[in-house]
Amino acid sequence: MPAPSSSPPACAPPHLLIPFAACSTEAWLPAMQALPRDSTRHLGELLRGMKQVHADMGEAYSLSPPHERVLGRAQGLLAAGTPDGLIAWAARDAAEHLHDLGNKAWAWITPCHWAMGREHATLTDPAALALREDESRALLAAMQPYFETDGITLHYLEPERWLAEGELFRTLPTASLDRVLGRNVDAWLPGAKGVVAEEFSAGPPQGKLAPSGGSVLHEVKSVGAKTLRRLQNEMQMLLYTHPLNDERAARRQLPVNSFWLSGTGALPSLPAPGVNDQVSVPRGLAQAAFHDDWAAYAQAWAALDAGEIAGLLTRQRMGESVRLTLCGERSAHTYESSRPGLLARISSLFTPALPVEVLKQL
């Protein structure tokens, strides 16, 4: 493996990357149209001084959402030709936290709660579990022997996320948590066949993030997918009777009854130093959208516009080059500061950018 460069990387412009700036649910557009004009005033002014420099065009049923694709490229984890669902986030964490720089395959494992309905299970936000470290470590210890039989080693990272090391993760595409939160888990499991197409063709369930139209593209037929399905079944049986969940029930907390696998892949080498892209990724809009809370979504836009976006606008007015990426569930558009001619500057005073029209393109 080549040694990291000792020279400092060049600095890129400050980059604000906004996930879920647009959503596929029918409730999104009315929520945006109801926003007070001041809630996106700075965004409109910022866009007036920018030009679009890149468009990441995708589908709402891709395993890796647009904001993760953009961030993966910025951090040197997503090269041309990388398969969907194989941005090696976990391998990067293993290199950083476990100092493992070998060519191993890794995954993230998130202990979680599946809300069981009559026809399918829905993934609840793992943050709602409020797992303590001792609880998380106890669960890992109980689950470890089952994973070891399939050549997988678990490593504790934080209460809501573990690292899993195993060769089967090298080529096993997995769906980001941001794709599955609040949705039918069956549609996003490795090896899902036809479920995604059925889910999307039926249209979005009321108030939930679920695109309509399209067909399943991420059918996976692999030993890894079958192994994961079996492990999830075994863990559901193990966790159903685990004493920890009895204790949580006594405290009126949700039980941990499954796990989610994501961030799979391997790093053949350390990401090249390249350009040091200063990326800020606020999560307020995403969290509001996951909870189907459009009042909170409106508040998040107002806070974002008055905070990070206003700060970026100030730097742009001072002559700095800045970058903004707006992400929906299908696509992401990246803008950079431009230096327009006099005629364009005068014209922009009379034709300000309409943020909602820009966002509708995502």
C-alpha positions as CSV (number, residue, x, y, z in Angstrom):
1,M,0.0,0.0,0.0
2,P,1.5,3.4,-0.9
3,A,2.4,5.6,2.0
4,P,0.1,8.7,2.4
5,S,1.5,11.9,0.9
6,S,3.2,14.1,3.4
7,S,2.3,17.3,1.6
8,P,-1.0,18.9,2.7
9,P,-3.9,18.6,0.3
10,A,-5.2,21.6,-1.6
11,C,-8.2,23.3,0.0
12,A,-11.5,23.2,-1.9
13,P,-14.2,25.8,-1.4
14,P,-16.5,25.5,1.7
15,H,-19.2,23.0,0.7
16,L,-22.7,22.8,2.2
17,L,-24.4,19.5,1.3
18,I,-28.1,19.5,2.2
19,P,-29.8,16.0,2.2
20,F,-33.6,15.9,1.7
21,A,-33.8,19.4,0.4
22,A,-36.6,17.9,-1.6
23,C,-38.7,14.7,-0.8
24,S,-40.7,12.3,-2.9
25,T,-43.8,12.3,-0.6
26,E,-46.8,14.3,-1.7
27,A,-46.7,16.3,1.5
28,W,-43.4,17.9,0.6
29,L,-44.5,20.4,-2.1
30,P,-47.4,21.9,-0.1
31,A,-45.1,22.2,2.9
32,M,-42.6,24.1,0.8
33,Q,-45.3,26.3,-0.8
34,A,-46.6,27.2,2.7
35,L,-43.2,28.4,3.9
36,P,-42.9,32.1,4.7
37,R,-40.8,33.8,2.0
38,D,-38.1,34.7,4.5
39,S,-37.6,31.0,5.3
40,T,-35.5,30.6,2.1
41,R,-34.6,34.2,1.3
42,H,-30.8,33.6,1.8
43,L,-31.0,30.5,-0.3
44,G,-32.5,32.5,-3.2
45,E,-29.8,35.2,-2.9
46,L,-27.0,32.6,-2.7
47,L,-28.2,30.8,-5.8
48,R,-28.3,34.1,-7.7
49,G,-24.6,34.3,-7.4
50,M,-23.9,30.7,-8.4
51,K,-23.9,28.4,-11.4
52,Q,-24.6,24.7,-11.5
53,V,-21.4,22.7,-12.0
54,H,-22.5,19.1,-11.5
55,A,-25.7,17.0,-11.5
56,D,-25.9,13.6,-10.0
57,M,-28.9,12.0,-11.7
58,G,-30.2,8.8,-10.2
59,E,-33.3,7.0,-9.1
60,A,-35.3,7.0,-5.9
61,Y,-34.8,3.3,-5.5
62,S,-31.0,3.3,-5.7
63,L,-29.3,1.8,-2.6
64,S,-27.0,4.8,-2.1
65,P,-29.0,8.1,-1.9
66,P,-27.7,11.2,-3.8
67,H,-26.2,12.9,-0.7
68,E,-24.1,9.8,0.1
69,R,-22.9,9.6,-3.5
70,V,-21.8,13.2,-3.4
71,L,-20.2,12.9,-0.1
72,G,-18.5,9.6,-1.1
73,R,-16.9,11.3,-4.1
74,A,-15.8,14.3,-2.0
75,Q,-14.1,11.9,0.4
76,G,-12.5,9.7,-2.2
77,L,-14.7,6.7,-1.5
78,L,-16.7,6.6,-4.7
79,A,-14.8,6.1,-7.8
80,A,-16.2,5.8,-11.3
81,G,-17.7,2.3,-11.7
82,T,-18.3,1.7,-8.0
83,P,-21.5,-0.4,-7.9
84,D,-24.6,1.0,-6.2
85,G,-24.7,0.2,-2.5
86,L,-21.0,-0.4,-2.2
87,I,-19.6,2.9,-0.9
88,A,-17.1,1.6,1.7
89,W,-18.2,3.8,4.7
90,A,-17.5,1.0,7.2
91,A,-14.1,0.3,5.8
92,R,-13.2,3.9,6.2
93,D,-14.3,3.8,9.8
94,A,-12.2,0.7,10.4
95,A,-9.2,2.4,9.0
96,E,-9.8,5.5,11.3
97,H,-10.9,3.8,14.5
98,L,-9.4,0.3,14.4
99,H,-6.3,1.4,12.5
100,D,-6.9,-1.5,10.1
101,L,-5.4,-0.5,6.8
102,G,-5.5,-3.9,5.2
103,N,-7.6,-4.9,2.2
104,K,-10.4,-6.3,4.3
105,A,-14.2,-6.0,3.7
106,W,-16.4,-4.3,6.3
107,A,-20.0,-3.3,7.0
108,W,-21.8,-1.2,9.5
109,I,-24.3,-3.0,11.8
110,T,-27.0,-0.9,13.4
111,P,-29.0,-2.5,16.3
112,C,-32.6,-1.4,15.6
113,H,-36.3,-1.9,16.2
114,W,-38.5,-3.2,13.4
115,A,-42.1,-2.2,14.0
116,M,-44.1,-5.2,13.0
117,G,-47.3,-4.5,11.1
118,R,-49.9,-6.9,9.7
119,E,-48.1,-7.2,6.3
120,H,-44.6,-5.9,6.8
121,A,-42.0,-4.5,9.2
122,T,-41.0,-0.8,9.2
123,L,-37.6,0.3,10.4
124,T,-37.8,2.8,13.3
125,D,-35.2,5.5,13.7
126,P,-32.4,3.8,15.8
127,A,-31.9,7.0,17.7
128,A,-35.3,6.4,19.3
129,L,-33.8,3.4,21.1
130,A,-31.5,5.6,23.2
131,L,-29.2,2.6,23.6
132,R,-26.6,2.9,26.4
133,E,-23.1,1.6,25.9
134,D,-23.5,-1.2,28.3
135,E,-26.7,-2.4,26.6
136,S,-25.1,-2.2,23.2
137,R,-22.0,-4.2,24.3
138,A,-24.2,-6.8,25.9
139,L,-26.2,-7.2,22.7
140,L,-23.0,-7.5,20.6
141,A,-21.6,-10.2,23.0
142,A,-24.8,-12.2,22.6
143,M,-24.9,-11.9,18.8
144,Q,-21.1,-12.4,18.2
145,P,-21.1,-16.3,18.2
146,Y,-23.8,-16.4,15.5
147,F,-21.9,-14.1,13.2
148,E,-18.6,-15.9,13.9
149,T,-20.0,-19.1,12.4
150,D,-20.2,-17.3,9.1
151,G,-16.7,-15.8,9.4
152,I,-17.9,-12.4,10.6
153,T,-16.2,-10.6,13.5
154,L,-18.1,-7.8,15.3
155,H,-16.3,-4.7,16.7
156,Y,-17.9,-2.2,19.0
157,L,-17.8,1.3,17.7
158,E,-20.6,3.3,19.4
159,P,-24.0,2.3,20.9
160,E,-25.9,2.7,17.7
161,R,-23.3,1.4,15.3
162,W,-20.9,-1.5,15.2
163,L,-18.3,-2.6,12.7
164,A,-18.5,-6.1,11.1
165,E,-15.5,-7.6,9.3
166,G,-16.1,-10.4,6.8
167,E,-15.2,-11.3,3.3
168,L,-18.9,-11.6,2.2
169,F,-19.2,-7.8,2.6
170,R,-16.7,-7.2,-0.2
171,T,-19.3,-7.5,-3.0
172,L,-22.6,-7.3,-1.1
173,P,-24.5,-4.1,-2.0
174,T,-26.6,-2.8,0.9
175,A,-29.2,0.0,1.3
176,S,-28.3,3.1,3.3
177,L,-30.3,3.7,6.5
178,D,-31.5,6.9,4.9
179,R,-33.3,4.8,2.3
180,V,-35.1,2.5,4.7
181,L,-36.1,4.6,7.7
182,G,-39.8,4.7,8.1
183,R,-40.3,2.2,5.2
184,N,-41.0,-1.5,4.6
185,V,-37.7,-3.2,5.3
186,D,-38.4,-6.0,2.8
187,A,-38.0,-3.6,-0.1
188,W,-34.4,-2.8,0.9
189,L,-33.0,-6.1,2.1
190,P,-30.2,-7.6,0.0
191,G,-31.8,-10.2,-2.3
192,A,-35.1,-8.3,-2.4
193,K,-36.9,-9.4,-5.6
194,G,-39.8,-7.6,-7.0
195,V,-40.7,-6.0,-3.6
196,V,-39.2,-2.6,-4.5
197,A,-41.0,-2.5,-7.8
198,E,-44.3,-3.5,-6.1
199,E,-43.8,-0.9,-3.4
200,F,-43.1,1.9,-5.8
201,S,-45.7,1.1,-8.4
202,A,-48.3,1.3,-5.7
203,G,-47.4,4.9,-5.0
204,P,-46.3,6.4,-1.7
205,P,-48.1,5.5,1.5
206,Q,-49.7,8.5,3.1
207,G,-47.2,10.8,4.8
208,K,-44.2,8.4,4.2
209,L,-41.1,8.8,2.2
210,A,-41.7,6.4,-0.7
211,P,-41.4,7.2,-4.4
212,S,-43.8,6.0,-7.0
213,G,-42.9,4.7,-10.4
214,G,-39.8,2.8,-11.4
215,S,-38.8,-0.8,-11.0
216,V,-36.4,-2.9,-8.9
217,L,-32.8,-2.6,-10.1
218,H,-31.0,-4.0,-7.1
219,E,-31.9,-7.6,-7.2
220,V,-29.1,-9.5,-5.7
221,K,-28.5,-13.3,-5.9
222,S,-25.6,-14.1,-3.7
223,V,-24.5,-16.3,-0.8
224,G,-24.0,-13.0,1.2
225,A,-27.7,-12.1,0.8
226,K,-28.8,-15.5,1.9
227,T,-26.5,-15.4,4.8
228,L,-27.7,-12.0,5.9
229,R,-31.4,-13.2,5.7
230,R,-30.6,-16.2,7.9
231,L,-28.7,-14.1,10.4
232,Q,-31.5,-11.6,10.7
233,N,-34.0,-14.4,11.4
234,E,-31.7,-15.9,14.0
235,M,-31.2,-12.5,15.7
236,Q,-34.9,-11.9,15.8
237,M,-35.4,-15.1,17.7
238,L,-32.4,-14.5,20.0
239,L,-33.5,-10.9,20.8
240,Y,-37.1,-11.8,21.4
241,T,-36.2,-13.6,24.6
242,H,-33.1,-11.6,25.6
243,P,-33.3,-10.3,29.2
244,L,-32.1,-6.9,28.1
245,N,-35.4,-6.4,26.2
246,D,-37.4,-7.3,29.3
247,E,-35.5,-4.6,31.2
248,R,-36.2,-2.1,28.5
249,A,-39.9,-3.0,28.4
250,A,-40.0,-2.4,32.2
251,R,-38.6,1.1,31.4
252,R,-41.2,1.5,28.6
253,Q,-38.4,1.6,26.0
254,L,-38.6,0.0,22.5
255,P,-37.0,-3.5,22.3
256,V,-34.0,-4.1,20.1
257,N,-35.4,-6.8,17.8
258,S,-33.1,-6.8,14.7
259,F,-30.2,-5.1,13.0
260,W,-29.5,-3.2,9.7
261,L,-26.5,-3.8,7.5
262,S,-25.1,-1.0,5.5
263,G,-21.9,0.7,4.3
264,T,-20.4,-2.5,2.8
265,G,-17.3,-2.7,0.8
266,A,-13.5,-2.6,1.0
267,L,-10.8,0.0,0.5
268,P,-8.1,-1.3,-1.8
269,S,-6.0,1.6,-0.6
270,L,-6.4,4.7,1.6
271,P,-8.5,7.4,-0.2
272,A,-6.1,9.6,-2.1
273,P,-5.4,12.9,-0.3
274,G,-6.4,14.9,-3.4
275,V,-8.4,18.0,-2.5
276,N,-9.5,18.6,1.1
277,D,-13.2,19.2,0.5
278,Q,-14.7,21.0,3.5
279,V,-18.1,19.4,3.5
280,S,-20.8,20.3,6.1
281,V,-23.9,18.1,6.1
282,P,-26.8,19.4,8.3
283,R,-29.3,16.7,9.2
284,G,-32.3,18.8,10.3
285,L,-34.4,18.4,7.1
286,A,-33.6,14.6,7.0
287,Q,-34.7,14.0,10.6
288,A,-38.0,15.9,10.1
289,A,-38.7,14.0,6.9
290,F,-38.1,10.6,8.5
291,H,-40.6,11.5,11.3
292,D,-43.1,12.7,8.7
293,D,-43.2,16.1,10.7
294,W,-43.7,18.8,8.1
295,A,-44.0,21.6,10.7
296,A,-40.5,20.6,11.9
297,Y,-39.4,20.4,8.3
298,A,-40.5,24.0,7.8
299,Q,-38.7,25.0,11.0
300,A,-35.5,23.2,9.8
301,W,-35.5,25.1,6.5
302,A,-35.9,28.4,8.4
303,A,-33.0,27.5,10.8
304,L,-30.9,26.3,7.9
305,D,-31.5,29.5,5.9
306,A,-30.7,31.7,8.9
307,G,-27.7,29.7,9.8
308,E,-25.5,27.7,7.5
309,I,-26.9,29.2,4.3
310,A,-26.6,32.8,5.5
311,G,-23.0,32.0,6.5
312,L,-22.2,30.7,3.1
313,L,-23.9,33.8,1.5
314,T,-21.7,36.1,3.7
315,R,-18.6,34.4,2.5
316,Q,-19.8,34.6,-1.1
317,R,-20.4,38.4,-0.7
318,M,-16.9,38.7,0.6
319,G,-15.6,37.3,-2.7
320,E,-14.9,33.8,-1.6
321,S,-15.7,30.8,-3.8
322,V,-18.3,28.6,-2.1
323,R,-20.1,25.4,-3.0
324,L,-23.7,24.2,-2.4
325,T,-25.2,20.8,-3.1
326,L,-29.0,20.4,-2.9
327,C,-30.2,16.8,-2.7
328,G,-33.5,15.1,-3.2
329,E,-34.2,11.4,-3.2
330,R,-33.3,10.9,-6.8
331,S,-30.7,13.5,-7.8
332,A,-28.3,16.1,-6.4
333,H,-27.3,19.4,-8.0
334,T,-24.1,21.1,-7.1
335,Y,-23.6,24.9,-7.5
336,E,-20.5,27.1,-7.1
337,S,-19.9,30.8,-6.9
338,S,-19.7,32.4,-10.3
339,R,-18.3,35.8,-11.4
340,P,-21.0,36.9,-13.9
341,G,-20.5,39.9,-16.2
342,L,-22.2,43.2,-15.6
343,L,-25.3,42.4,-17.7
344,A,-25.9,39.2,-15.9
345,R,-25.5,40.9,-12.5
346,I,-28.0,43.6,-13.4
347,S,-30.4,40.9,-14.8
348,S,-30.2,38.9,-11.6
349,L,-31.5,41.8,-9.6
350,F,-34.8,41.5,-11.5
351,T,-35.0,37.7,-11.8
352,P,-34.2,36.3,-8.4
353,A,-33.9,32.5,-8.1
354,L,-37.0,30.8,-6.8
355,P,-35.8,28.1,-4.4
356,V,-38.9,25.9,-4.7
357,E,-38.6,25.8,-8.5
358,V,-34.9,24.7,-8.1
359,L,-35.8,22.1,-5.5
360,K,-38.6,20.6,-7.6
361,Q,-35.9,19.5,-10.1
362,L,-34.4,17.1,-7.6
